[in-house]
Amino acid sequence: MKHLVLVFTVLISGLGFSQIDDNWEDVSEKLPGYVITNKGEKIEGYLKRFLKIKSQRKVKFFKTLDSKPVVYGPKDLKAYKIENDDYETHPYEGLSGKTKVFLLRTVDGKISLFDYYIRVEDDQGKEMTLSKKGNTEVSLDFDGTKIQTEILAVKDEKKGKKYLKFASSKVIFSFKGVMSKYVSDYPELAKKIKNKDKGYRILAILKIVNEYNAHFTH
């Protein structure tokens, strides 16, 4: 039997179902946005959207819709914005965790949260038949990988930025101690975390950060 096989890389995360990565930027549209250089200059124009992982390593910028693109990496920019998505440059990758990448900001405040995406094996490779007609079969080939999301907290302090990686073993196994110290300038919240009050444990990161930010907004 002849098979017409459509091969897709299926990327699954907590945020939903992604699309194939191959040459995505070639078919994606130019969207309004801007880049911020290392000197702090904001340049408005248009950008082409990459998929989650590739967006962390480069961005394609157009000054006008008809101009030739300029490709920037994390070493070139402080940040960029494409439509409603804000990316900032922060250290995250490498053995020392100091290699800079673009990270998608999901929460903005005194403590900001950023998503970092990484492809991991999930041992779920399989094939699904979509349709079969005569001697032609159309199927999806799942390659057994998914996208995992890691969260980085960035706190603005007088001495600079203070980072907290929630995927680190130190945070996972000592959350109450690490997190209560991180928000120690809000003693009431720090106490709730240290006492492991209901709703103030590691799965409540978003709630904790929103409560912290609201406290310093008023």
Residue frames as a rotation matrix with the C-alpha (Angstrom) as fourth column:
MET 1
0.574 0.819 0.000 0.00
0.819 -0.574 0.000 0.00
0.000 0.000 -1.000 0.00
LYS 2
-0.309 -0.643 0.700 1.23
0.580 -0.711 -0.397 3.45
0.754 0.284 0.593 -0.84
HIS 3
0.273 0.331 -0.903 1.36
0.935 -0.310 0.169 5.97
-0.224 -0.891 -0.395 2.00
LEU 4
0.063 -0.218 0.974 1.19
0.298 -0.927 -0.227 9.71
0.953 0.304 0.006 1.76
VAL 5
0.236 -0.060 -0.970 2.71
0.961 0.165 0.224 10.59
0.146 -0.984 0.097 5.10
LEU 6
0.491 -0.062 0.869 2.60
-0.034 -0.998 -0.052 14.08
0.871 -0.004 -0.492 6.52
VAL 7
-0.033 -0.605 -0.796 5.40
0.871 0.373 -0.320 14.43
0.491 -0.703 0.514 9.06
PHE 8
0.524 0.252 0.814 4.80
-0.142 -0.916 0.374 16.89
0.840 -0.312 -0.444 11.86
THR 9
-0.702 -0.605 -0.375 6.78
0.383 0.123 -0.915 17.69
0.600 -0.787 0.145 14.97
VAL 10
0.399 0.914 0.078 4.14
0.321 -0.219 0.922 17.91
0.859 -0.342 -0.380 17.63
LEU 11
-0.744 -0.654 0.137 5.08
0.178 -0.392 -0.903 20.27
0.644 -0.647 0.408 20.41
ILE 12
0.349 0.904 -0.246 2.96
0.446 0.071 0.892 20.03
0.825 -0.421 -0.378 23.52
SER 13
-0.825 -0.562 0.067 3.17
0.208 -0.411 -0.888 22.36
0.526 -0.718 0.456 26.51
GLY 14
-0.532 0.627 -0.568 1.01
0.728 -0.003 -0.686 23.68
-0.432 -0.779 -0.455 29.28
LEU 15
-0.487 0.313 -0.816 0.08
-0.305 -0.936 -0.177 26.52
-0.819 0.162 0.551 26.99
GLY 16
0.545 0.836 -0.070 -1.30
-0.399 0.185 -0.898 24.30
-0.738 0.517 0.434 24.25
PHE 17
0.466 -0.226 0.856 -0.55
0.641 0.752 -0.150 22.88
-0.610 0.619 0.496 20.85
SER 18
-0.041 -0.579 -0.814 2.19
-0.312 -0.767 0.561 24.47
-0.949 0.277 -0.149 18.76
GLN 19
0.918 0.321 -0.232 2.88
-0.288 0.139 -0.948 24.35
-0.272 0.937 0.220 15.04
ILE 20
0.676 -0.684 0.274 5.67
0.733 0.662 -0.153 22.88
-0.077 0.304 0.949 12.98
ASP 21
0.444 -0.612 -0.654 9.03
0.166 -0.661 0.732 24.60
-0.880 -0.434 -0.192 13.22
ASP 22
-0.272 -0.669 0.692 10.38
0.788 0.258 0.559 24.02
-0.552 0.698 0.456 9.73
ASN 23
-0.814 -0.206 0.543 10.70
0.534 -0.631 0.562 27.30
0.227 0.748 0.624 7.83
TRP 24
0.062 0.911 -0.409 7.89
0.974 -0.144 -0.172 28.82
-0.216 -0.387 -0.896 9.86
GLU 25
-0.141 -0.158 -0.977 9.33
0.242 -0.963 0.120 32.32
-0.960 -0.220 0.174 9.47
ASP 26
-0.958 -0.257 0.127 9.11
0.168 -0.146 0.975 32.01
-0.232 0.955 0.183 5.67
VAL 27
-0.472 0.857 0.208 5.32
0.582 0.125 0.804 31.84
0.663 0.500 -0.557 5.78
SER 28
-0.032 0.460 -0.887 4.63
0.945 -0.276 -0.177 33.94
-0.327 -0.844 -0.426 8.86
GLU 29
0.543 0.336 0.769 3.43
0.631 -0.768 -0.110 37.52
0.554 0.546 -0.629 8.41
LYS 30
-0.647 -0.732 0.215 5.20
0.461 -0.600 -0.654 40.71
0.607 -0.324 0.726 9.42
LEU 31
0.422 0.805 -0.418 3.70
0.814 -0.133 0.566 42.10
0.400 -0.579 -0.711 12.61
PRO 32
0.443 -0.239 0.864 4.11
-0.180 -0.968 -0.175 45.56
0.878 -0.078 -0.472 14.20
GLY 33
0.798 -0.230 -0.556 6.54
0.602 0.337 0.724 45.88
0.021 -0.913 0.408 17.07
TYR 34
0.737 -0.615 0.282 9.92
-0.534 -0.784 -0.316 47.25
0.415 0.082 -0.906 18.05
VAL 35
0.405 -0.702 -0.586 13.41
0.717 0.641 -0.272 46.38
0.567 -0.310 0.763 19.23
ILE 36
0.958 -0.218 0.184 15.40
-0.285 -0.761 0.583 48.01
0.012 -0.611 -0.792 22.04
THR 37
0.431 -0.875 -0.219 19.14
0.015 0.250 -0.968 48.11
0.902 0.414 0.121 21.47
ASN 38
0.177 -0.478 -0.860 21.77
0.926 0.377 -0.019 47.67
0.334 -0.793 0.509 24.15
LYS 39
-0.856 -0.485 0.181 22.14
0.424 -0.857 -0.292 51.45
0.297 -0.173 0.939 24.16
GLY 40
-0.556 0.717 -0.420 18.46
0.428 -0.186 -0.885 51.82
-0.713 -0.671 -0.203 25.01
GLU 41
-0.759 0.265 -0.595 17.34
-0.594 -0.657 0.464 53.03
-0.268 0.706 0.656 21.58
LYS 42
-0.162 0.806 0.570 13.81
0.171 0.592 -0.788 51.96
-0.972 -0.030 -0.233 20.67
ILE 43
-0.843 -0.144 -0.518 13.35
-0.476 -0.246 0.844 51.27
-0.249 0.959 0.139 16.96
GLU 44
0.033 0.947 0.318 9.81
-0.336 0.310 -0.889 50.69
-0.941 -0.078 0.329 15.73
GLY 45
-0.584 -0.185 -0.790 9.03
-0.812 0.128 0.570 48.56
-0.005 0.974 -0.225 12.71
TYR 46
0.600 0.765 -0.236 7.86
-0.779 0.625 0.045 45.06
0.182 0.157 0.971 11.90
LEU 47
-0.484 -0.736 0.474 8.97
-0.808 0.584 0.081 41.63
-0.336 -0.344 -0.877 13.05
LYS 48
0.040 0.443 -0.896 8.40
-0.621 0.713 0.325 38.08
0.782 0.543 0.304 11.87
ARG 49
0.426 0.246 0.871 7.25
-0.888 0.297 0.350 35.61
-0.173 -0.923 0.345 14.47
PHE 50
-0.525 -0.558 -0.643 9.30
-0.540 0.802 -0.255 32.51
0.658 0.214 -0.722 15.11
LEU 51
0.478 0.643 -0.598 8.09
0.094 0.640 0.763 29.54
0.873 -0.421 0.245 17.13
LYS 52
0.984 0.150 0.091 8.69
-0.054 -0.232 0.971 29.33
0.167 -0.961 -0.220 20.86
ILE 53
0.574 -0.816 -0.067 12.24
0.604 0.367 0.707 27.97
-0.552 -0.447 0.704 21.04
LYS 54
-0.082 -0.637 0.767 13.64
0.969 -0.230 -0.087 29.83
0.232 0.736 0.636 18.04
SER 55
0.596 0.388 0.703 12.17
0.265 -0.922 0.284 33.11
0.758 0.017 -0.651 19.32
GLN 56
0.931 -0.282 -0.232 14.51
0.206 -0.118 0.971 32.80
-0.301 -0.952 -0.052 22.29
ARG 57
0.122 -0.976 0.182 17.60
0.682 0.216 0.699 32.96
-0.721 0.039 0.691 20.07
LYS 58
-0.887 -0.436 0.151 16.85
0.409 -0.590 0.696 35.40
-0.215 0.679 0.702 17.27
VAL 59
0.217 0.935 -0.282 14.37
0.444 -0.351 -0.824 37.88
-0.869 0.053 -0.492 15.87
LYS 60
-0.515 -0.302 0.802 13.94
0.857 -0.154 0.492 39.13
-0.025 0.941 0.338 12.31
PHE 61
0.014 0.434 -0.901 13.30
0.459 -0.803 -0.380 42.89
-0.888 -0.408 -0.210 12.18
PHE 62
-0.224 0.019 0.975 12.09
0.942 -0.254 0.221 45.07
0.252 0.967 0.039 9.28
LYS 63
-0.864 -0.125 -0.488 12.27
0.284 -0.921 -0.268 48.86
-0.416 -0.370 0.831 9.50
THR 64
-0.300 0.818 -0.490 9.45
-0.878 -0.438 -0.194 49.07
-0.374 0.372 0.850 6.95
LEU 65
0.529 0.598 0.602 7.26
-0.304 0.796 -0.524 46.45
-0.792 0.095 0.603 5.31
ASP 66
0.990 -0.107 -0.088 9.42
-0.062 0.224 -0.973 46.61
0.124 0.969 0.215 2.17
SER 67
0.361 -0.922 0.137 12.87
-0.921 -0.376 -0.102 46.83
0.146 -0.089 -0.985 3.75
LYS 68
0.066 -0.446 -0.892 15.37
-0.167 0.877 -0.451 43.99
0.984 0.179 -0.016 4.01
PRO 69
0.911 0.381 -0.160 15.39
0.066 0.248 0.966 42.17
0.408 -0.891 0.201 7.36
VAL 70
-0.171 -0.913 0.371 18.00
-0.686 -0.160 -0.709 42.53
0.707 -0.376 -0.599 10.09
VAL 71
0.530 0.313 -0.788 18.46
0.229 0.842 0.488 39.48
0.816 -0.440 0.374 12.29
TYR 72
0.005 -0.475 0.880 19.24
-0.801 -0.529 -0.281 40.21
0.599 -0.703 -0.383 15.94
GLY 73
-0.006 -0.064 -0.998 20.37
0.423 0.904 -0.060 37.89
0.906 -0.422 0.021 18.70
PRO 74
0.766 0.368 -0.526 20.30
0.604 -0.136 0.785 38.27
0.218 -0.920 -0.327 22.51
LYS 75
-0.116 -0.890 -0.440 23.76
0.909 -0.273 0.314 39.87
-0.400 -0.364 0.841 22.47
ASP 76
-0.699 -0.162 0.697 22.40
0.589 -0.683 0.432 42.66
0.406 0.712 0.573 20.25
LEU 77
-0.168 0.795 0.583 19.24
-0.119 -0.604 0.788 43.72
0.979 0.063 0.196 22.09
LYS 78
-0.901 0.028 0.433 17.83
-0.434 -0.069 -0.898 44.42
0.004 -0.997 0.075 25.53
ALA 79
-0.370 0.862 0.347 14.31
0.113 0.412 -0.904 43.53
-0.922 -0.295 -0.250 24.42
TYR 80
-0.961 0.233 -0.151 11.86
-0.212 -0.265 0.941 43.28
0.180 0.936 0.304 21.58
LYS 81
-0.366 0.917 0.161 8.10
-0.207 0.088 -0.974 43.36
-0.907 -0.390 0.158 21.17
ILE 82
-0.975 0.173 -0.139 6.07
-0.100 0.215 0.972 41.66
0.198 0.961 -0.192 18.48
GLU 83
-0.155 0.987 0.043 2.36
0.071 -0.032 0.997 42.47
0.985 0.157 -0.065 18.48
ASN 84
0.659 0.509 0.553 1.27
-0.481 -0.280 0.831 41.65
0.578 -0.814 0.061 22.07
ASP 85
0.831 -0.397 -0.389 4.31
0.529 0.779 0.337 39.60
0.170 -0.486 0.857 23.12
ASP 86
0.720 -0.617 0.316 7.20
-0.651 -0.759 0.000 41.16
0.240 -0.205 -0.949 25.04
TYR 87
0.722 -0.592 -0.358 10.63
0.575 0.801 -0.167 39.52
0.385 -0.085 0.919 25.11
GLU 88
0.791 -0.555 0.256 13.57
-0.611 -0.720 0.329 40.58
0.002 -0.417 -0.909 27.27
THR 89
0.279 -0.798 -0.533 17.20
-0.161 0.509 -0.846 39.45
0.946 0.322 0.013 27.28
HIS 90
0.602 -0.103 0.792 18.24
-0.797 -0.018 0.603 37.56
-0.048 -0.995 -0.092 30.42
PRO 91
-0.527 -0.819 -0.228 20.92
-0.798 0.569 -0.199 35.01
0.293 0.077 -0.953 31.35
TYR 92
0.458 0.756 0.468 19.52
-0.852 0.523 -0.010 31.46
-0.252 -0.394 0.884 31.48
GLU 93
0.963 0.014 -0.269 21.29
-0.139 0.881 -0.452 28.82
0.231 0.472 0.851 29.38
GLY 94
0.163 -0.975 -0.151 24.67
-0.417 0.070 -0.906 27.10
0.894 0.210 -0.395 29.57
LEU 95
-0.043 -0.270 -0.962 26.46
0.623 0.746 -0.237 25.23
0.781 -0.609 0.136 32.35
SER 96
-0.873 -0.342 -0.348 26.75
0.485 -0.525 -0.700 28.40
0.057 -0.780 0.624 34.39
GLY 97
0.081 0.992 -0.096 23.28
0.970 -0.100 -0.221 29.63
-0.228 -0.075 -0.971 33.44
LYS 98
-0.072 -0.217 -0.974 24.78
0.238 -0.952 0.194 32.89
-0.969 -0.218 0.121 32.22
THR 99
-0.883 -0.181 0.433 24.22
0.448 -0.052 0.892 32.55
-0.139 0.982 0.127 28.48
LYS 100
-0.586 0.663 -0.466 21.68
-0.332 -0.721 -0.609 35.17
-0.739 -0.202 0.642 27.47
VAL 101
-0.749 0.484 0.453 18.47
0.659 0.467 0.590 34.38
0.074 0.740 -0.668 25.60
PHE 102
-0.689 0.658 0.304 15.25
-0.541 -0.746 0.389 36.20
0.483 0.103 0.870 24.76
LEU 103
-0.870 0.432 -0.238 12.54
0.489 0.697 -0.524 35.25
-0.061 -0.572 -0.818 27.27
LEU 104
-0.334 0.853 0.402 8.80
0.269 -0.322 0.908 35.82
0.903 0.411 -0.121 26.90
ARG 105
-0.976 0.014 0.217 7.44
-0.202 -0.430 -0.880 38.00
0.081 -0.903 0.423 29.71
THR 106
-0.411 0.864 -0.290 4.18
0.536 0.486 0.690 36.69
0.737 0.128 -0.663 31.17
VAL 107
0.627 0.543 -0.559 3.90
0.776 -0.370 0.511 38.89
0.071 -0.754 -0.653 34.27
ASP 108
-0.155 -0.647 0.747 5.11
0.440 -0.722 -0.533 42.48
0.884 0.246 0.397 34.57
GLY 109
0.883 0.446 0.148 5.80
0.074 -0.444 0.893 44.08
0.464 -0.777 -0.424 37.94
LYS 110
0.466 -0.733 0.495 8.34
-0.883 -0.345 0.320 44.51
-0.064 -0.586 -0.808 40.72
ILE 111
-0.439 -0.487 0.755 8.74
-0.223 0.873 0.433 40.76
-0.870 0.022 -0.492 40.23
SER 112
0.172 0.442 -0.880 8.33
-0.976 -0.042 -0.212 39.83
-0.131 0.896 0.425 36.56
LEU 113
0.147 -0.073 0.987 7.87
-0.108 0.990 0.089 36.26
-0.983 -0.120 0.137 35.34
PHE 114
-0.044 -0.260 -0.965 9.32
-0.986 -0.146 0.085 34.89
-0.162 0.955 -0.250 32.11
ASP 115
0.803 0.330 0.496 8.79
-0.230 0.940 -0.253 31.63
-0.549 0.089 0.831 30.25
TYR 116
-0.310 -0.876 -0.369 11.70
-0.886 0.126 0.446 29.59
-0.344 0.465 -0.816 28.93
TYR 117
0.761 0.648 -0.042 10.91
-0.595 0.669 -0.445 26.80
-0.260 0.364 0.894 26.47
ILE 118
-0.442 -0.896 0.030 12.92
-0.831 0.422 0.362 23.63
-0.337 0.135 -0.932 25.99
ARG 119
0.373 0.543 -0.753 12.23
-0.787 0.614 0.053 20.57
0.491 0.573 0.656 23.86
VAL 120
-0.425 -0.461 0.779 12.35
-0.816 0.567 -0.109 17.29
-0.391 -0.682 -0.618 25.78
GLU 121
-0.733 0.146 -0.664 11.78
-0.274 0.830 0.486 13.63
0.622 0.538 -0.568 24.98
ASP 122
-0.221 0.693 0.686 8.52
-0.958 -0.020 -0.287 12.15
-0.185 -0.720 0.668 26.25
ASP 123
-0.935 -0.251 0.251 8.76
-0.211 0.962 0.174 8.64
-0.285 0.109 -0.952 24.72
GLN 124
-0.078 0.983 0.167 5.33
0.014 0.168 -0.986 9.06
-0.997 -0.075 -0.027 23.20
GLY 125
-0.695 -0.241 -0.677 6.24
-0.636 -0.234 0.736 8.70
-0.336 0.942 0.010 19.54
LYS 126
-0.322 0.651 0.687 3.32
0.383 0.753 -0.534 7.32
-0.866 0.092 -0.492 17.56
GLU 127
-0.998 0.053 -0.021 1.50
-0.038 -0.335 0.942 7.58
0.043 0.941 0.336 14.25
MET 128
-0.331 0.943 -0.041 -2.13
0.088 -0.013 -0.996 8.60
-0.940 -0.333 -0.079 13.80
THR 129
-0.754 0.154 0.639 -4.11
0.657 0.186 0.730 7.93
-0.006 0.970 -0.241 10.63
LEU 130
-0.715 0.484 -0.504 -6.19
-0.274 -0.858 -0.435 10.93
-0.643 -0.173 0.746 9.60
SER 131
0.393 0.856 -0.335 -7.85
-0.714 0.055 -0.698 9.52
-0.579 0.513 0.633 6.51
LYS 132
-0.665 -0.536 0.520 -7.66
-0.081 0.744 0.663 6.54
-0.742 0.399 -0.538 4.18
LYS 133
0.475 0.794 -0.378 -9.05
-0.506 -0.105 -0.856 6.47
-0.720 0.598 0.352 0.65
GLY 134
0.902 -0.145 -0.408 -8.22
-0.289 0.499 -0.817 3.73
0.322 0.854 0.408 -1.82
ASN 135
0.519 -0.791 -0.325 -4.47
0.771 0.597 -0.221 3.17
0.368 -0.136 0.920 -1.78
THR 136
-0.256 -0.581 0.773 -3.72
0.111 -0.812 -0.573 6.58
0.960 -0.061 0.272 -0.22
GLU 137
0.457 0.327 -0.827 -3.35
0.840 0.147 0.522 7.08
0.292 -0.934 -0.207 3.51
VAL 138
0.077 -0.390 0.918 -2.78
-0.107 -0.918 -0.381 10.42
0.991 -0.069 -0.112 5.22
SER 139
0.618 0.092 -0.781 -1.26
0.692 0.408 0.596 10.24
0.373 -0.908 0.189 8.67
LEU 140
0.681 -0.428 0.595 0.56
-0.559 -0.828 0.044 12.30
0.474 -0.362 -0.803 11.29
ASP 141
0.305 -0.680 -0.667 3.92
0.542 0.700 -0.465 11.13
0.783 -0.220 0.582 12.55
PHE 142
0.923 0.011 0.384 4.47
-0.299 -0.607 0.736 12.22
0.241 -0.795 -0.557 16.17
ASP 143
0.260 -0.932 -0.254 8.17
-0.149 0.221 -0.964 12.33
0.954 0.289 -0.082 16.95
GLY 144
0.472 -0.027 -0.881 7.93
0.729 0.574 0.373 11.80
0.496 -0.818 0.290 20.70
THR 145
-0.729 -0.668 -0.150 9.01
0.639 -0.584 -0.501 15.25
0.248 -0.461 0.852 21.80
LYS 146
0.522 0.853 -0.002 7.23
0.793 -0.484 0.370 18.04
0.315 -0.195 -0.929 23.59
ILE 147
-0.229 -0.548 0.805 7.99
0.083 -0.835 -0.544 21.55
0.970 -0.058 0.237 24.76
GLN 148
0.157 0.173 -0.972 8.49
0.962 0.197 0.190 22.00
0.224 -0.965 -0.136 28.45
THR 149
0.428 0.077 0.901 8.03
0.080 -0.996 0.047 25.39
0.900 0.052 -0.432 30.07
GLU 150
-0.152 -0.504 -0.850 10.33
0.970 0.088 -0.226 26.68
0.189 -0.859 0.475 32.81
ILE 151
0.779 0.532 0.330 9.68
0.434 -0.839 0.329 29.87
0.452 -0.113 -0.885 34.76
LEU 152
-0.416 -0.900 -0.128 12.19
0.816 -0.307 -0.490 32.56
0.402 -0.308 0.862 35.64
ALA 153
0.751 0.576 -0.323 11.46
0.660 -0.667 0.347 35.31
-0.016 -0.473 -0.881 38.17
VAL 154
-0.343 -0.820 0.459 13.27
0.738 -0.538 -0.408 38.65
0.581 0.198 0.789 37.83
LYS 155
0.583 0.511 -0.631 13.06
0.809 -0.440 0.390 41.06
-0.078 -0.738 -0.670 40.76
ASP 156
0.251 -0.448 0.858 14.06
0.310 -0.803 -0.509 44.70
0.917 0.394 -0.063 40.45
GLU 157
0.638 -0.136 -0.758 16.23
0.752 -0.104 0.651 45.80
-0.167 -0.985 0.036 43.37
LYS 158
0.898 -0.308 -0.313 18.43
-0.283 -0.951 0.126 48.82
-0.336 -0.025 -0.941 44.02
LYS 159
-0.013 -0.979 0.203 21.55
-0.418 0.189 0.888 46.70
-0.908 -0.073 -0.412 43.49
GLY 160
-0.726 -0.200 -0.657 20.22
-0.687 0.196 0.700 45.32
-0.011 0.960 -0.280 40.21
LYS 161
0.236 0.846 -0.477 18.16
-0.821 0.437 0.368 42.35
0.520 0.305 0.798 39.11
LYS 162
-0.527 -0.306 0.792 17.70
-0.730 0.640 -0.238 39.31
-0.434 -0.704 -0.561 41.33
TYR 163
-0.234 0.375 -0.897 16.96
-0.781 0.477 0.403 36.07
0.579 0.795 0.181 39.50
LEU 164
-0.364 0.165 0.917 15.11
-0.638 0.673 -0.374 32.96
-0.678 -0.721 -0.139 40.69
LYS 165
-0.555 0.117 -0.823 14.82
-0.680 0.506 0.531 29.84
0.478 0.855 -0.201 38.52
PHE 166
0.160 0.732 0.663 11.83
-0.953 0.290 -0.091 27.78
-0.258 -0.617 0.744 39.57
ALA 167
0.802 0.093 -0.590 13.15
-0.360 0.864 -0.353 24.74
0.477 0.495 0.726 37.69
SER 168
-0.243 -0.969 0.052 16.27
-0.600 0.109 -0.792 24.56
0.762 -0.224 -0.608 39.88
SER 169
-0.050 0.176 -0.983 16.49
0.462 0.877 0.133 21.72
0.885 -0.448 -0.125 42.40
LYS 170
-0.908 -0.339 -0.247 17.18
0.377 -0.398 -0.836 24.24
0.185 -0.852 0.489 45.18
VAL 171
-0.679 0.720 0.145 13.82
-0.723 -0.690 0.040 25.93
0.129 -0.077 0.989 44.60
ILE 172
-0.010 0.713 -0.701 11.92
-0.432 0.630 0.646 22.69
0.902 0.309 0.301 44.08
PHE 173
0.019 -0.049 -0.999 13.16
0.588 0.809 -0.028 21.02
0.809 -0.586 0.044 47.27
SER 174
-0.546 -0.228 -0.806 13.47
0.815 -0.367 -0.448 24.13
-0.194 -0.902 0.387 49.47
PHE 175
-0.220 0.505 0.835 10.66
0.653 -0.559 0.510 26.29
0.724 0.658 -0.207 48.12
LYS 176
0.741 0.627 -0.243 9.40
0.593 -0.440 0.675 27.72
0.316 -0.643 -0.697 51.41
GLY 177
0.317 -0.711 -0.628 12.88
0.648 -0.321 0.691 28.86
-0.693 -0.626 0.359 52.44
VAL 178
-0.647 -0.626 0.435 14.01
0.725 -0.331 0.604 30.19
-0.234 0.706 0.668 49.06
MET 179
-0.202 0.653 0.730 10.75
0.670 -0.451 0.589 31.91
0.714 0.608 -0.347 48.13
SER 180
0.737 0.475 -0.481 10.11
0.672 -0.437 0.598 33.44
0.074 -0.764 -0.641 51.55
LYS 181
-0.050 -0.842 -0.537 13.59
0.624 -0.446 0.642 34.98
-0.780 -0.302 0.548 51.42
TYR 182
-0.654 -0.186 0.733 12.98
0.748 -0.299 0.592 36.23
0.109 0.936 0.334 47.86
VAL 183
0.036 0.763 0.646 9.88
0.355 -0.613 0.705 38.17
0.934 0.204 -0.293 49.00
SER 184
-0.214 -0.197 -0.957 11.24
0.964 0.116 -0.239 39.08
0.158 -0.974 0.165 52.45
ASP 185
-0.991 -0.124 0.051 10.53
0.118 -0.988 -0.102 42.77
0.063 -0.095 0.993 51.81
TYR 186
-0.131 0.984 0.120 6.85
-0.696 -0.178 0.696 41.83
0.706 0.007 0.708 52.12
PRO 187
-0.822 -0.415 0.390 6.93
-0.561 0.473 -0.679 40.12
0.097 -0.777 -0.622 55.58
GLU 188
-0.049 0.889 0.456 3.26
-0.745 0.272 -0.610 39.09
-0.666 -0.369 0.649 55.69
LEU 189
0.712 0.274 -0.647 3.56
-0.680 0.498 -0.538 37.21
0.174 0.823 0.541 52.40
ALA 190
-0.251 -0.904 -0.346 6.92
-0.643 0.423 -0.639 35.70
0.724 0.062 -0.687 53.35
LYS 191
-0.627 0.066 0.776 5.38
-0.714 0.351 -0.606 34.35
-0.312 -0.934 -0.172 56.55
LYS 192
0.483 0.873 0.061 2.54
-0.729 0.440 -0.525 32.63
-0.485 0.209 0.849 54.66
ILE 193
0.539 -0.360 -0.762 5.08
-0.576 0.502 -0.645 30.92
0.615 0.786 0.063 52.38
LYS 194
-0.532 -0.835 0.141 7.39
-0.643 0.290 -0.709 29.92
0.551 -0.467 -0.691 55.22
ASN 195
-0.484 0.444 0.754 4.46
-0.668 0.369 -0.646 28.44
-0.565 -0.817 0.118 57.18
LYS 196
-0.997 0.074 -0.007 3.32
0.046 0.692 0.721 26.55
0.058 0.718 -0.693 54.06
ASP 197
-0.408 0.906 -0.110 -0.15
-0.330 -0.259 -0.908 28.05
-0.851 -0.333 0.405 54.30
LYS 198
-0.037 0.503 0.863 -2.72
0.715 0.617 -0.329 26.65
-0.698 0.605 -0.383 51.90
GLY 199
0.843 0.389 0.372 -2.40
0.531 -0.487 -0.694 28.36
-0.089 0.782 -0.616 48.52
TYR 200
0.777 -0.625 -0.075 1.16
-0.624 -0.780 0.044 29.53
-0.086 0.012 -0.996 49.12
ARG 201
0.309 -0.666 0.679 3.20
0.077 0.729 0.680 26.56
-0.948 -0.158 0.277 47.97
ILE 202
-0.616 -0.786 -0.059 5.21
0.034 -0.101 0.994 25.92
-0.787 0.610 0.089 44.82
LEU 203
-0.507 0.482 0.715 2.17
0.860 0.335 0.384 25.35
-0.055 0.810 -0.584 42.58
ALA 204
0.605 0.768 -0.212 0.88
0.768 -0.633 -0.100 28.81
-0.211 -0.102 -0.972 43.50
ILE 205
-0.445 -0.893 -0.067 3.77
0.824 -0.438 0.360 30.79
-0.350 0.105 0.931 41.99
LEU 206
-0.506 0.294 0.811 1.50
0.522 -0.644 0.559 33.03
0.687 0.706 0.172 39.92
LYS 207
0.610 0.787 -0.089 -0.75
0.508 -0.302 0.807 33.83
0.608 -0.538 -0.584 42.88
ILE 208
0.380 -0.559 -0.737 2.24
0.829 -0.147 0.539 34.62
-0.410 -0.816 0.408 45.11
VAL 209
-0.666 -0.703 0.251 3.85
0.733 -0.553 0.397 36.92
-0.140 0.448 0.883 42.54
ASN 210
-0.209 0.670 0.712 0.59
0.468 -0.571 0.675 38.72
0.859 0.474 -0.194 41.76
GLU 211
0.753 0.469 -0.461 -0.04
0.604 -0.216 0.767 39.29
0.261 -0.856 -0.446 45.48
TYR 212
-0.017 -0.866 -0.499 3.50
0.849 -0.276 0.451 40.59
-0.528 -0.416 0.740 45.91
ASN 213
-0.731 -0.287 0.620 3.24
0.637 -0.612 0.468 42.96
0.245 0.737 0.630 42.94
ALA 214
0.222 0.902 0.369 -0.17
0.521 -0.430 0.737 44.25
0.824 0.028 -0.566 44.05
HIS 215
0.573 -0.050 -0.818 1.27
0.801 -0.173 0.572 45.09
-0.171 -0.984 -0.059 47.46
PHE 216
-0.345 -0.833 -0.433 3.94
0.641 -0.546 0.540 47.33
-0.686 -0.092 0.722 45.95
THR 217
-0.498 0.274 0.823 1.60
0.725 -0.390 0.568 48.90
0.476 0.879 -0.005 43.41
HIS 218
0.555 0.830 0.061 -0.54
0.616 -0.459 0.640 50.63
0.559 -0.318 -0.766 46.01
